[in-house]
Amino acid sequence: MSLGAKYKAVKIDPKTALQECKTLMLDMDGTVLDLAYDNYMWMHHVPERFAAQNGLEPDVAREQLYAKFNSMRGQIEWYCLDHWSDYLGLDVAQLHRDENHRIGYLPGAEDFLKAVRQLDIRVLMVTNSHSETLSIKDEITGITEHFDGIYTSHAFGHPKESQPFGRHWPKKKISTRQQRCSSTTPHAC
């Protein structure tokens, strides 16, 4: 039996999909917020500060760090500012704050979030973002106000792409906007 025969195709009309939606789960980075900030931080700013601190040429520091970054992808530590601060000997959260003027919504994303808030849909953020990164981005954008619940992978101890994350996903329902969760603890929602 082929995999295709096991699953029934679902027809979704993008023009009416939200009318049938009860819960909308969105990622933050690259879905709502522009990844240009994160790319700048990890591809340029952090390696440049690491190079300066360690007396390295920027290209040498980038080569070393890119190899380390790639080896960590898919692990919870990849998203952890505390891990990178310890590993690099830098205050990575402060480096993020120093460049917070680069944080912004993707074109049309904030308007989309505002429009969705007018519908009877539970809107959840599910992100791998470290709580400090989320806080920095929220200070600039006010992003968390658009969501009924915020779920961070750090609260579950696993990246959201991993099977353990899915096994720990809370089953509790949020029925009204008044029960909005602004916590990064998974069972507070």
C-alpha positions, -999 to +999 in steps of 0.1 A: +000+000+000+014+034-009+015+063+015-008+083-007-036+057-004-035+059+034-044+095+036-073+113+021-066+146+004-082+176+021-094+204-001-088+238+015-099+270-001-074+297+011-101+323+007-124+306+033-099+286+054-099+309+083-137+308+085-135+271+093-105+274+116-109+270+153-072+272+163-044+288+143-008+280+153+019+303+140+056+303+143+072+337+150+105+339+131+101+338+094+063+335+096+054+367+114+087+384+120+113+390+094+143+366+097+166+394+085+173+403+122+181+367+132+202+362+101+222+394+108+227+384+144+240+349+138+257+354+104+274+387+111+270+404+145+277+375+169+307+362+148+321+398+146+319+403+183+334+369+189+363+377+166+369+410+183+369+394+218+392+366+208+416+385+185+405+366+154+400+377+119+362+379+112+364+353+085+382+328+108+356+334+135+327+330+111+342+297+098+346+284+133+312+295+145+293+284+114+307+249+119+295+249+155+261+264+146+256+237+120+265+209+144+238+222+169+209+225+145+179+205+156+189+206+193+173+228+219+207+244+227+207+258+191+179+282+202+193+289+237+209+323+244+222+310+277+240+282+259+256+305+234+266+331+260+284+304+280+300+288+249+311+321+233+319+340+265+297+368+253+264+383+266+244+372+236+211+386+249+228+420+252+241+416+217+205+410+206+193+441+225+220+462+209+206+455+175+169+454+183+162+482+158+165+455+131+135+436+144+103+439+124+073+422+110+072+407+076+052+428+052+015+423+059+020+401+089+009+425+116-022+434+096-030+397+092-026+392+130-049+421+136-075+408+112-074+373+127-079+387+162-113+400+150-124+364+142-135+337+167-102+318+164-078+308+191-044+321+179-013+304+193+024+311+189+045+280+188+082+289+187+117+276+192+127+311+203+144+314+237+122+333+262+147+362+263+147+365+225+109+365+226+110+392+252+133+414+232+112+410+201+080+416+220+095+448+235+099+462+199+069+447+182+043+440+209+039+406+191+025+386+221-006+408+223-018+392+190-019+357+206-041+338+230-012+315+240+026+314+237+043+281+236+081+280+236+102+249+229+123+258+260+093+253+282+090+218+268+127+211+268+126+201+231+126+218+197+091+220+183+101+198+153+109+169+176+086+141+186+091+147+223+077+182+219+045+168+203+041+143+231+043+171+257+019+193+238-008+205+262-043+192+257-060+219+277-083+242+256-085+279+258-121+289+252-121+327+254-097+355+248-099+365+285-080+333+293-051+345+272-018+330+282+013+352+282+035+327+300+061+306+284+053+277+307+035+250+287+008+241+312-001+276+321-022+278+290 
